[in-house]
Structures are given as C-alpha cells and as structure tokens.
Amino acid sequence: MKMKLFQTICRQLRSSKGFSVESAALVAFSTSSYSCGRKKKVNPYEEVDQEKYSNLVQSVLSSRGVAHTPGSVEEDALLCGPVSKHKPPKQGEDRRVPQNWFPIFNPDRSDKPNASDPSVPLKIPLQRNVIPSVTRVLQQTMTKQQVFWLERWKQRMILELGEDGFKEYNSNIFLQGKRFHEALESILSPQETLKERDENLLKSGYIESVQHILKDVSGVRALESAVQHETLNYIGLLDCVAEYQGKLCVIDWKTSEKPKPFIQSTFDNPLQVVAYMGAMNHDTNYSFQVQCGLIVVAYKDGSPAHPHFMDAELCSQYWAKWLLRLEEYMEKKKNQNIQKPE
C-alpha cells in the first residue's frame, strides 16, 4: 500500500513544472545488511593446501555464491542425492521386485549376545577371489547418468590439477580414509596399544568430528571384518559391528568434504550397509545377527559428524534395492560371458 502511494506521488511530481524525478533514484530496499551481523562460518576448504591446489580452491570458492545452473543441480542430486527432508524410501518409488528374493534377517539367529561369543571383536580377513565384492557390484550398476556426472567431475578435476595432480588427489583422499579407519580401530579395539603414530591420528579433525558418536558406541563385536553371502554369492569388508544407543548395528564410517545431513545425501552407502548386514546374518563365521545400520559422516574441520540411523524397516526397504542391483550385476556378467568368443 505504501509503495503504491509512493509511486503516485512520483507521477505527480513528474507532471509538475520545475520538478524532475529520475527513475534511477528509485532504489530497491535490501536486507543484505542483516548478513553483516552474522557469525562467519568456518569454510572447510580452508583446510586444503591453498598453495598446491590454489586454482581448484579458487574455482570452488568463487562458485559458492553463484546460483546453481540446471546441470550442477542435477549433478549434485545424482551423485549425492537430493538435499531434502529425511523420508524413508517409499515402496511405490520403484515398482521392480527382485526375482530371487532372499531375506536380510536370519530367523535362526538372535541379536542378543551369547555366552560363547568371543570378548575380542572379530576381525576376519578378506579373501580375494572371483566372487564379486559389494563395492564392485555398486560401481558396475550405476546408471548412465551417474556415470556421466562422475566422468564430468573427473575431467573437471584433471583440467584443474592435471593427470598427475588428480592421481595424487585421489591417493590423498584414500590415505585420509585409511588413517581415519585405523584410528577408529585403535579406539574401539580393547586390546590395541596406541603407538606414537596412532596418537597423531587421534588428533585429526575427523576423530574430533565423531567424538559425540563414539560416546554412544559400546559392545563392539567386529572390526574391519570380512563377510560372505554364500547363497547370493558376494563378499564385503564391513567397518564395525557394535551397539549404538543400545541397538546392535553395522556401522559404516565415512568422510566427506561437504555436509551430508540427510541419508539421501549418502548416495549408495545405505545399500552398502544392508549388503554387509544381509551377508553377515547368514555367514557361518558369525553367531549373531544385526537388524540395524548406522552411517556416520565425519568432517575434516572437526564439525560434528552426521549419524544416519537405519532401523529394521528402513534396512528391509534398502535391502530390496540392493537385491535389484545385485541381479542387474549378475545379468550384466552373464551377457558379457555370452558375448565373449570361444
């Protein structure tokens, strides 16, 4: 109402002799001054070696305030999932049903500890063989769109860092994850003696990030232990089996350079967790079973990690999706074998 009155006065002034009101004088009101009083957030990219990756860091930081293009929005959604309110996957979202259904839970096992269970966490070594791993199945069954965006990201990184720089970047990321898992194993394994190297690992931002999660973790049953599903024919190496807030879970520790506050943001990680869970529940090396999962996303700057708890119902829904991916992988391998010349 006030704006209409202001415009009416301006029109009257324009029509009056001796008065001239330029349109440039009309300035839109702004609330940007409010942001000046806000506390500046810590930017996780400041942890990066600025000199070494200056061009890449500059391109990333300079794009933070720019509106997303349709392509970049689609890329984020495909790679990490949409950033939206947490909702369990609806049954109607994917009408496909696994042709060879197999239950995730074992009715012949209990999730309660037995007196015969070892007090030391299990650590079964992974035997490399022709049986596909969980990671391989998920990688080989990505959609064409997902493959496209991953390749686009790779080419963009190579453009910024060069071929050798990109290889070094991937090596550093892998090494960070490896050290993070080693530190967690030292913390969660009661018989481990902390070495000097381990003490340095415990000072990392990732460990600081998960401190509030570790307070709720107890009763560790397995650490970096292999699982095999003999019926469905796949293997995997799970991070941890322990109680989280009193519920036995398969725990998967992840690191990320950007916040992932919703389970949709964790991409295929829920499928990885339920794949390990289903295998472990039917693996004869384990006398117990697990009905819950937990994905923990830790951050290098030490900000609180995001825990994503998966109850039995949610795990069952993701299990159906995993079975579809596994069937797709098996079908691809079958077709490849048929097409091979004798």
C-alpha positions in Angstrom: 0.0 0.0 0.0 2.8 2.4 0.9 4.7 1.5 -2.3 1.6 2.4 -4.4 1.3 5.8 -2.6 5.0 6.5 -3.2 4.6 5.7 -6.9 1.5 8.1 -7.1 3.5 10.9 -5.6 6.3 10.4 -8.1 4.0 10.5 -11.0 2.5 13.8 -9.7 6.0 15.3 -9.3 6.9 14.3 -12.8 3.9 16.1 -14.2 4.6 19.2 -12.2 6.7 22.0 -13.8 10.2 22.5 -12.3 10.4 19.1 -10.8 12.2 16.1 -12.3 12.5 12.7 -10.7 14.9 10.3 -12.4 13.9 6.6 -12.4 17.5 5.8 -11.3 16.7 7.4 -7.9 14.3 4.6 -7.1 16.4 2.1 -5.2 15.0 -1.2 -4.2 15.1 -1.9 -0.5 17.7 -4.5 0.6 18.0 -6.8 3.6 21.6 -7.7 2.8 22.9 -5.6 5.7 21.5 -8.3 8.0 24.1 -10.7 6.9 26.8 -8.4 8.1 26.0 -9.3 11.7 26.1 -13.0 11.2 28.9 -15.0 12.5 31.2 -16.1 9.7 31.1 -19.9 9.2 34.3 -21.8 9.1 34.9 -22.9 5.5 36.2 -26.5 5.3 38.0 -25.6 2.1 40.4 -23.5 4.1 41.9 -26.8 5.4 43.1 -27.6 1.9 46.7 -26.9 0.9 45.9 -23.4 -0.6 49.2 -23.1 -2.5 49.2 -26.5 -4.0 45.5 -26.5 -5.1 45.1 -22.8 -5.4 43.4 -22.9 -8.8 40.9 -25.6 -7.8 40.2 -24.0 -4.5 39.6 -20.6 -6.1 37.2 -22.0 -8.6 35.3 -23.8 -5.9 35.1 -20.9 -3.5 34.2 -18.4 -6.2 31.2 -20.6 -7.2 29.8 -20.8 -3.7 27.8 -17.6 -4.1 26.7 -18.2 -7.7 23.3 -19.6 -8.4 23.4 -23.3 -9.5 23.0 -24.0 -13.1 20.4 -26.7 -14.0 23.3 -29.0 -14.8 25.0 -28.6 -11.4 21.8 -29.1 -9.5 21.2 -32.3 -11.4 24.8 -33.4 -10.8 24.5 -32.9 -7.0 21.2 -34.8 -7.0 22.5 -37.7 -9.0 25.9 -38.1 -7.2 24.8 -37.4 -3.6 21.0 -37.5 -3.6 18.7 -34.5 -3.2 19.1 -32.4 -0.1 15.6 -32.7 1.3 13.7 -33.6 4.4 14.5 -37.1 5.5 11.9 -39.6 4.3 12.3 -43.3 4.1 12.1 -44.7 0.5 8.5 -45.3 -0.5 7.6 -48.7 -1.8 5.9 -47.2 -4.8 9.0 -45.4 -6.0 10.5 -48.5 -7.6 7.9 -50.9 -8.9 10.5 -53.5 -9.7 10.6 -56.6 -7.5 13.7 -58.8 -7.0 13.2 -62.0 -9.0 15.2 -64.1 -6.5 14.1 -62.9 -3.1 16.2 -63.8 -0.1 15.6 -62.4 3.5 18.0 -60.0 5.0 17.4 -61.4 8.5 18.1 -64.9 9.7 15.2 -66.4 11.7 17.5 -68.9 13.3 19.7 -66.3 14.9 19.4 -63.9 17.8 20.6 -60.3 18.0 21.3 -60.9 21.7 24.9 -61.8 22.8 25.7 -65.4 23.7 27.9 -66.5 26.5 30.1 -68.3 23.9 30.7 -65.1 21.9 34.3 -64.0 21.9 35.1 -61.0 24.1 37.6 -59.8 21.5 36.0 -58.2 18.4 36.1 -60.5 15.3 38.4 -59.5 12.5 38.1 -62.0 9.7 40.5 -61.2 6.8 39.0 -60.7 3.4 39.9 -63.5 0.9 40.2 -62.0 -2.6 38.7 -64.3 -5.2 36.4 -64.4 -8.2 33.3 -63.6 -6.0 32.2 -60.0 -6.6 32.5 -57.5 -3.8 29.7 -55.2 -2.6 31.7 -52.2 -3.8 32.2 -53.7 -7.3 28.5 -54.5 -7.7 27.5 -51.0 -6.8 30.1 -49.5 -9.1 29.2 -51.7 -12.1 25.4 -51.0 -11.7 25.4 -47.2 -11.6 23.0 -45.5 -14.1 24.3 -43.9 -17.3 23.5 -40.5 -15.9 25.6 -41.2 -12.7 28.5 -42.4 -14.8 28.2 -39.3 -16.9 28.4 -36.9 -14.0 31.2 -38.8 -12.4 33.2 -38.6 -15.6 32.4 -34.9 -15.9 33.7 -34.3 -12.4 36.8 -36.3 -13.2 37.5 -34.3 -16.3 37.0 -31.0 -14.4 39.4 -32.1 -11.7 42.0 -33.1 -14.3 41.6 -29.8 -16.0 42.4 -28.0 -12.7 45.1 -30.4 -11.3 46.4 -32.2 -14.4 46.6 -36.0 -14.7 49.4 -36.4 -12.1 47.7 -34.0 -9.7 44.4 -35.8 -9.9 46.1 -39.1 -9.2 47.8 -37.5 -6.2 44.5 -36.0 -5.1 42.8 -39.5 -5.2 45.7 -41.0 -3.3 45.5 -38.4 -0.6 41.7 -38.9 -0.2 42.3 -42.7 0.0 45.1 -42.2 2.6 42.9 -39.9 4.7 40.2 -42.5 4.8 42.6 -45.3 5.6 44.1 -43.4 8.5 40.7 -42.5 9.8 39.7 -46.1 9.9 43.0 -47.1 11.6 42.4 -44.5 14.3 38.9 -45.7 14.9 40.1 -49.3 15.1 42.6 -48.3 17.8 39.9 -46.5 19.8 37.3 -49.3 19.5 39.6 -52.3 19.9 40.3 -53.0 23.6 43.5 -55.0 23.1 45.1 -52.4 20.8 48.1 -50.5 22.2 48.3 -47.0 20.9 51.5 -46.3 19.1 53.0 -42.9 18.6 51.7 -42.9 15.0 48.2 -43.7 16.3 48.3 -40.9 18.8 48.9 -38.5 16.0 46.0 -39.9 14.1 43.7 -39.4 17.1 44.4 -35.6 16.8 42.8 -35.4 13.4 39.7 -33.4 12.7 37.8 -36.5 11.6 38.3 -38.1 15.0 37.2 -34.9 16.7 34.1 -34.9 14.4 32.9 -38.3 15.7 33.6 -37.8 19.4 29.9 -37.3 20.2 29.1 -40.5 18.3 31.7 -42.6 20.0 30.2 -41.8 23.4 27.1 -43.8 22.3 29.1 -46.8 20.8 29.7 -49.9 23.0 29.8 -53.6 22.9 32.0 -53.9 19.8 31.5 -57.3 18.1 33.6 -56.9 14.9 36.1 -54.6 13.3 37.3 -54.4 9.7 35.9 -57.9 9.3 35.0 -59.8 6.1 31.5 -61.2 5.3 30.4 -63.6 2.6 26.9 -64.4 1.4 27.2 -68.0 0.1 23.7 -68.1 -1.3 23.7 -64.7 -3.1 27.4 -65.1 -3.9 29.1 -61.8 -2.9 31.6 -60.7 -0.3 32.4 -57.5 1.6 34.5 -55.9 4.3 32.5 -54.2 7.0 33.9 -51.4 9.2 32.3 -52.2 12.5 29.6 -54.1 14.3 28.7 -52.5 17.7 25.9 -51.2 19.8 24.8 -47.6 19.1 22.5 -46.2 21.8 21.8 -49.8 22.9 21.0 -51.2 19.4 23.3 -53.6 17.6 24.3 -52.0 14.2 26.5 -52.5 11.2 28.4 -49.2 11.4 29.9 -47.6 8.3 32.4 -44.7 8.8 32.5 -42.2 6.0 34.4 -38.9 5.4 33.1 -36.0 3.4 34.3 -32.6 2.2 30.7 -31.2 2.4 27.9 -31.6 4.8 25.6 -34.6 4.4 22.9 -34.1 7.0 20.3 -36.4 5.2 20.6 -40.1 4.4 19.7 -39.3 0.8 23.0 -37.3 0.6 25.0 -40.5 1.3 24.3 -41.9 -2.2 24.7 -45.7 -2.2 26.0 -46.0 1.3 22.7 -47.4 2.7 22.8 -50.2 0.1 26.4 -51.0 1.2 25.4 -51.2 4.8 22.4 -53.6 4.2 24.5 -55.7 1.8 27.0 -56.3 4.6 24.2 -56.9 7.1 22.5 -59.5 5.0 25.8 -61.3 4.3 26.8 -61.3 8.0 23.4 -62.5 9.1 23.9 -65.7 7.0 27.7 -66.1 7.3 28.7 -69.1 9.5 31.6 -67.1 10.9 29.2 -65.1 13.0 26.9 -66.5 15.7 24.7 -63.4 16.0 22.7 -61.2 13.6 22.2 -57.5 13.2 18.9 -55.7 12.4 20.0 -52.0 12.3 22.5 -49.9 10.5 24.4 -46.7 11.1 26.2 -44.4 8.6 28.5 -41.8 10.2 29.7 -39.0 8.0 32.8 -37.3 9.6 34.3 -33.9 8.5 37.9 -32.8 8.3 37.3 -29.5 10.0 36.1 -31.3 13.2 32.5 -30.2 12.9 30.1 -32.7 14.4 29.6 -35.8 12.3 26.1 -36.6 11.0 24.8 -40.0 12.1 22.2 -41.7 9.9 20.4 -44.5 11.8 18.6 -47.2 9.9 16.1 -49.3 11.8 14.9 -52.8 10.7 12.1 -51.4 8.5 14.3 -49.0 6.6 17.0 -51.7 6.2 14.4 -54.0 4.7 13.5 -51.4 2.1 17.1 -50.7 1.1 17.7 -54.5 1.0 15.1 -54.9 -1.8 17.0 -52.2 -3.7 20.3 -54.0 -3.1 18.9 -57.2 -4.4 17.9 -55.4 -7.6 21.4 -54.0 -8.1 22.9 -57.5 -7.4 20.6 -59.1 -10.0 21.5 -56.4 -12.5 25.2 -57.0 -12.0 24.7 -60.8 -12.4 22.8 -60.2 -15.6 25.5 -58.0 -17.0 28.2 -60.5 -16.2 26.1 -63.3 -17.8 25.7 -61.2 -21.0 29.4 -60.4 -21.1 30.3 -64.1 -20.9 27.8 -65.0 -23.7 29.3 -62.3 -25.9 32.9 -63.5 -25.4 34.2 -65.5 -28.4 35.1 -69.1 -27.6 
